[in-house]
Amino acid sequence: MAPRRDIYVGEDDVALWEKAEQLAGDEGLAELLAEALRSYIQDHGEGATPPGVASPNVFPDKLD
């Protein structure tokens, strides 16, 4: 079984999470969050683009 993580959602963010869950569809929130975390780490973690330097689009296949 995969490790479990609990995320507590603030009252002000409930609608945001519900919309994200709806948009995630069959992929589910776990995959959506993993994608968001990868993007965050790429942007802010080791090897991140320095401030003031344009970074390439992280999700080019999501453009419509």
Steps between C-alpha positions, in 0.01 A plus 500: 500500500622851419594735785213714620512876552224705661441854383286732704311756294411839642136604494579773244653245261231231495346622172847518343575137593158384378556668163850351474361154578236543230758614243743221592242243392630145472858604580387603847642749744807290581633531145401867482685574825806301392513702176465826694775395742736408215439841346550676834827318565622576148417869547621538860731212575845395397561594138222759499513782250658808663268797567459726199571222249208376293434129543346277232138394528493198730179350355504570122254215436239675718470803271175518306 
